[in-house]
Amino acid sequence: MLVADDQALLRGSFRLLIDSEDDLVVVGEAADGHQAVALARKESPDVVLMDVRMPEMDGIAATQQIAGDTRVLILTTFDLDEYVYAALRAGASGFLLKDAPPDDLLRAIRVVASGETLLAPSVTTRLIAEFVRRPAQRVFHGLDNLTDREREVLTLIAHGLSNAELSAQLQLSPGTVKTHIGRLLAKLQARDRAQLVIAAYEAGLVKPG
């Protein structure tokens, strides 16, 4: 993975923490958005740990250029920071507060790498509720083509259910749940689970608050 933050001390701390894990490795560090984009294209990391406020090019602009090929986990100081909304619109796969405990950060990296869910559960509901009140910049085509079961799965994803919880609640096998999610991603042309959550809110399947 790649660490992008304009503070060298924080980058070093993140790197030490991440490299201490057997299944995680940092392939580069970036001090601004330009460096983050260049390193992401060179190293093709699975995840970029992206600070929002950086000189030259900020984390949002960098995310716009990186997201799609690489998953981006946004780090921010404030849980309802204005930048977070723009970062999600830019294609970020998740977001976490900088003061999160080390274990939460490591868990977040692994979750984003797997595409399992949107992060920061303590603020996700408020974040998305505010997020969808803003003018939409993307239209998710394909909603009319969803089956009743796919709409049900999409709604439950927006409520934060994991694959295991979906399997239990709908009495479906894990493989069938994955198949439904794969079809949702394809039909809505969504990159990951975070975008499915956004699509559900913007389609009115789930109401803010």
matplotlib code that plots the C-alpha trace (Angstrom):
import matplotlib.pyplot as plt

x = [0.0, 0.9, 0.9, 0.2, 0.5, 2.3, 3.6, 6.7, 6.3, 2.8, 3.9, 6.7, 4.4, 1.8, 4.6, 6.0, 2.5, 1.6, 4.9, 4.7, 1.8, 2.7, 0.0, 0.6, 3.5, 4.1, 5.5, 6.0, 5.3, 4.0, 4.1, 1.6, -1.1, 1.2, 3.6, 0.7, -0.6, 2.8, 3.6, 0.2, 0.7, 4.2, 3.6, 0.0, -0.8, -4.0, -4.8, -3.7, -3.9, -4.7, -4.6, -7.0, -5.1, -1.8, 0.2, 0.5, -2.4, -4.8, -6.1, -9.4, -7.8, -5.3, -8.2, -10.0, -6.9, -6.2, -9.6, -10.8, -7.4, -6.6, -8.8, -8.4, -8.9, -9.3, -7.9, -9.3, -9.2, -12.9, -15.7, -17.9, -15.1, -16.3, -13.5, -14.9, -18.0, -15.9, -13.6, -16.4, -17.7, -14.1, -14.2, -12.8, -13.7, -13.7, -12.9, -11.5, -10.6, -6.9, -7.2, -8.6, -6.9, -4.1, -6.1, -9.0, -6.7, -5.3, -8.8, -9.9, -7.1, -8.0, -11.7, -11.1, -8.7, -11.5, -14.2, -16.4, -17.8, -17.7, -15.7, -15.9, -19.1, -19.3, -20.0, -21.1, -24.8, -24.4, -21.9, -24.1, -27.2, -25.6, -23.8, -27.0, -28.6, -26.1, -26.6, -25.8, -22.9, -23.4, -26.5, -26.5, -28.1, -29.5, -31.7, -34.8, -33.3, -32.8, -34.8, -36.8, -34.1, -31.3, -33.1, -33.5, -29.8, -28.9, -31.1, -29.5, -26.0, -26.9, -27.9, -24.4, -24.9, -21.9, -22.0, -22.4, -25.3, -26.9, -26.6, -28.2, -31.0, -32.0, -31.3, -29.0, -25.7, -22.6, -22.0, -25.5, -25.0, -21.7, -23.5, -26.2, -23.5, -21.6, -24.7, -25.5, -22.0, -22.3, -25.8, -25.1, -21.6, -20.4, -16.8, -17.3, -19.6, -19.2, -20.7, -23.6, -24.4, -24.4, -26.6, -29.1, -29.4, -29.6, -32.2, -34.4, -34.2, -32.8, -33.8, -31.2, -31.5]
y = [0.0, 3.7, 6.3, 9.9, 12.6, 15.9, 15.3, 13.2, 12.1, 10.8, 9.0, 7.3, 6.3, 4.8, 3.0, 1.4, 0.3, -1.1, -2.8, -4.5, -6.6, -9.8, -9.3, -5.6, -3.7, 0.0, 0.3, 4.1, 7.4, 10.6, 14.2, 15.6, 14.7, 14.8, 12.3, 10.1, 9.9, 9.2, 6.5, 4.9, 4.6, 3.3, 0.8, -0.1, -0.5, -2.2, 0.7, 4.3, 5.8, 9.4, 12.6, 15.2, 18.4, 18.4, 21.0, 21.3, 18.8, 17.9, 14.4, 14.9, 15.8, 12.9, 10.5, 11.5, 10.4, 7.3, 5.8, 3.0, 1.4, 1.6, 1.8, 5.0, 5.2, 8.8, 10.1, 13.2, 15.1, 15.9, 13.4, 15.8, 17.7, 19.3, 17.6, 14.2, 14.7, 15.7, 12.7, 10.3, 11.9, 11.6, 7.9, 7.2, 3.7, 4.6, 7.1, 7.1, 9.6, 10.3, 9.7, 6.2, 3.5, 1.6, -1.6, 0.3, 1.7, -1.7, -3.2, -0.3, -0.9, -4.6, -3.9, -1.3, -3.7, -6.3, -3.9, -5.1, -1.9, 1.8, 2.8, 4.9, 3.3, 6.0, 8.7, 6.8, 7.4, 11.1, 11.4, 9.7, 11.5, 14.8, 13.6, 12.7, 16.0, 17.7, 18.0, 14.6, 14.6, 11.1, 9.3, 5.5, 4.0, 0.5, 0.9, 0.1, -3.2, -4.5, -7.4, -7.3, -9.4, -7.2, -4.1, -5.8, -6.7, -3.1, -1.7, -3.9, -3.0, 0.6, -0.2, -1.5, -5.3, -7.4, -10.4, -12.8, -10.7, -10.6, -14.4, -14.9, -12.4, -13.4, -17.1, -17.2, -19.0, -16.8, -17.6, -16.4, -13.2, -12.6, -13.3, -10.7, -8.1, -8.8, -8.2, -5.0, -3.7, -4.6, -3.2, 0.1, 0.4, 0.9, 0.3, -1.0, -1.4, 2.3, 3.3, 0.8, 2.6, 5.9, 4.6, 3.2, 6.6, 8.6, 6.2, 6.8, 3.1, 4.4, 7.7, 9.9, 9.9]
z = [0.0, -0.3, 2.5, 1.4, 4.1, 4.1, 7.7, 7.6, 11.2, 10.6, 7.4, 9.3, 12.1, 9.7, 7.9, 11.1, 12.1, 8.7, 8.1, 11.5, 10.0, 8.2, 5.5, 4.9, 3.3, 2.4, -1.1, -0.9, 0.8, -0.7, 0.7, -1.7, -4.2, -7.2, -5.6, -4.5, -8.1, -9.6, -7.0, -7.3, -11.1, -10.7, -7.8, -8.3, -4.6, -3.5, -1.1, -0.8, 2.7, 1.7, 3.8, 2.5, 3.2, 1.3, -0.6, -4.4, -5.0, -2.2, -1.5, -3.3, -6.6, -6.2, -5.4, -8.6, -10.6, -8.5, -7.7, -9.9, -10.3, -6.6, -3.6, -1.5, 2.2, 3.3, 6.6, 8.0, 11.3, 11.4, 11.1, 9.1, 7.3, 4.1, 2.3, 3.1, 0.9, -2.0, -1.4, -1.6, -4.8, -6.2, -5.7, -2.3, -1.0, 2.7, 5.3, 8.8, 11.4, 12.0, 15.8, 15.3, 17.4, 15.5, 15.4, 13.8, 11.2, 10.3, 10.2, 7.9, 5.5, 5.2, 4.8, 2.0, 0.3, 0.3, -0.8, 2.0, 3.4, 3.9, 7.0, 10.1, 11.5, 14.2, 11.7, 8.5, 9.0, 9.6, 6.8, 4.2, 5.4, 4.8, 1.7, -0.2, 0.7, -1.6, -5.3, -7.0, -9.3, -10.5, -11.7, -11.1, -14.2, -14.0, -11.0, -13.0, -14.1, -10.5, -9.4, -6.1, -4.4, -5.7, -4.4, -1.0, -0.9, -1.9, 0.8, 3.5, 2.2, 2.7, 6.3, 6.9, 6.8, 6.1, 3.7, 6.6, 8.0, 4.6, 4.3, 7.7, 7.4, 3.8, 4.4, 1.4, 1.0, 1.1, -2.6, -3.5, -1.6, -3.5, -6.7, -5.9, -5.0, -8.2, -10.2, -8.4, -9.0, -12.7, -13.2, -11.4, -12.8, -9.2, -8.4, -4.9, -1.9, -0.9, -4.2, -3.7, -0.4, -2.2, -5.0, -2.5, -0.8, -4.0, -5.4, -2.3, -1.2, 2.2, 3.7, 5.4, 9.2]

ax = plt.figure().add_subplot(projection="3d")
ax.plot(x, y, z, "-o")
ax.set_aspect("equal")
plt.show()
